[in-house]
Amino acid sequence: MKKFLLVLILMLIPNVCFAKHSNPEKYYQRIWCNANHGTMEYVLKDGARVDCLTKDYAIEFDFAPKWAESIGQALYYGISTNRQPGVVLIMGKNSTKYLKRLNTVASKHEIVVWTVRE
């Protein structure tokens, strides 16, 4: 009976309580890319997708804990499109350490970094 009640309670709690992020990556991507006159999900010859391609930048969007992954993708997108690589880091609570790490690498490899808040 206790297991049944626990399962019932968990089913009644909205899924929002278990969400890792308040919005998906595409939410921030759409707002930022539209505001900066970019093309979302630009497809490269090999099928890879640039999150946002602007006149000057090839941009990868990632949540702060994925800062290291965003570097490789941004560099690849920049090379593939002949644009400057960029990263938009989606910042949540306690994300400052990830931004510092990203900025350390970005400054050495000419990656432009922007941030948005969750």
GUZAMAR-31429 format. One record per residue: x, y, z of N, C-alpha, C in turn; residue in three letters. Coordinates in steps of 0.1 Angstrom, whole numbers, plus 5000, padded with zeros to 4 digits. Each point is the difference from the previous one (the first is absolute). Example, Ala and Ser with C-alpha at 12.3 -4.5 7.8 and 13.67 -1.06 7.14 Angstrom:
REM residues 2
513249435078499150125000500950125000ALA
499650114993500950115000499250115008SER
This chain:
REM residues 118
500849885000499250125000500950135000MET
501149995008500950125000500650034987LYS
500449894993500650024986499050064991LYS
498849955001498950054991499850155002PHE
500050045013499850155003501150084995LEU
501349955002501150074995500050024985LEU
499749894993499950014985498950104996VAL
498950005007498950094997500450145002LEU
500750035011500450145003501050044990ILE
501049924996501050034990499350034986LEU
499049934997499350024988499250135000MET
499650055011499250125001500950135000LEU
501349985004500950125000500350034986ILE
499950134996500250044987501549974995PRO
500149974988501449964994500950125002ASN
499550125001500950125001500949985012VAL
499649945010500849985012501349924997CYS
499949924990501149914997500950054988PHE
499650124994500750054989501350055004ALA
501049974992501450045003500150154997LYS
499450054989500150144996498650064999HIS
499950135002498650064999499550004985SER
500950014991499650004985501149924993ASN
499649944988501049934992500950094993PRO
501249954996501050084993499450084988GLU
499149934993499450074988499350135003LYS
499450005012499350125004500950125000TYR
501249995006501050115001500650024986TYR
500249904993500650014986499050084991GLN
498849975001499050074991500050155003ARG
499950035013499950155004501350074996ILE
501149945003501350074998500350014985TRP
499849894993500250004985499150094993CYS
498850015003499150094994500450155002ASN
500350035013500450135003501350054993ALA
500849904996501350034994500049974985ASN
498849984994499849984986500849884995HIS
500049895007500749884996499049904994GLY
500749894995499349894995500149885010THR
498949955005500049895009500349874993MET
500749915006500249864995500550004986GLU
501050084997500650004987500749874998TYR
499749934989500549864998501350014992VAL
501149945005501349994993499949884990LEU
501050004991500049894990500149865006LYS
500549995012500149875006498849975009ASP
499050095000498849975007500050065014GLY
501250055005500150075013499150134999ALA
499550045011499150125001500650105009ARG
500250124994500450125008498850055007VAL
500150025013498850055007499550134995ASP
500950104997499750134994501150054992CYS
499750034987501050054991499650144997LEU
500950105003499850144997501050044989THR
499950124996500950054989501549985004LYS
500350015013501450005005500349885009ASP
499049935005500349905010499349874998TYR
500749895004499449865000499949975015ALA
498849995005499850005015499349875005ILE
500649955010499549885008499450055013GLU
498849945003499350035012500249885009PHE
500350025013500049895009499850055014ASP
499449915009499950035014501450005006PHE
500250085010501350035006500849875003ALA
499449905006500849885003500649934988PRO
499550034988500549954987501050094993LYS
500650095008500950104995501149944991TRP
500649895004501149944993499649954986ALA
498849945000499549954987499750114990GLU
499650115005499650124992501350054992SER
501149995006501350054994500349924987ILE
500049875000500249924988499050034989GLY
498850005004498950024990500250144994GLN
500250105008500150144995501250014990ALA
501149945004501250014992499849934986LEU
499349885001499749934987499150084992TYR
498950055006499150084992500650124994TYR
500950075007500750114995500949974988GLY
500749895001500949964989499149964988ILE
498949935002499249954989499250114993SER
499850115006499250114994500850124997THR
501350005004500950114998499550125007ASN
499549985013499650105009500749995013ARG
499950105008500650005013499249915009GLN
500649915008499249915009499550085012PRO
498849965004499450065012499249905008GLY
499950045013499249915009499150095008VAL
498749965000499150065009499849905012VAL
500550045012499949915011498750045008LEU
499249905002498850015007500349995015ILE
499850105008500450015014498949975009MET
500249915009499149975011500650045013GLY
499549955011500650035013501449935001LYS
500950075006501349945002500849974987ASN
499750084990500749974987501350084997SER
500350095009501150094999501349924997THR
500249895007501349934998500149944986LYS
498949974994500049954986500350114990TYR
499550125003500350114991501450045001LEU
500649995012501450035002500949914992LYS
499649875000500849904993499950024985ARG
498750034995499850024986500850124996LEU
500050115007500750124997501549984999ASN
500549925009501549975000500449944986THR
499249914995500349934988499750094988VAL
498850075001499550084989501050124997ALA
500650055010500950124998501349954992SER
500449885001501249944994499749964985LYS
498749974997499649954987499050084992HIS
499950135005499250104993498649954998GLU
499449955010498649965001499350125007ILE
498950054994499250105006499049945009VAL
499850055012499149945010498950105004VAL
498849965000498950075005499349925010TRP
499250065009499249925010498650044999THR
499149915004498650025003499749935013VAL
499050065007499649945013498849914998ARG
500049895007498849915001498950085006GLU
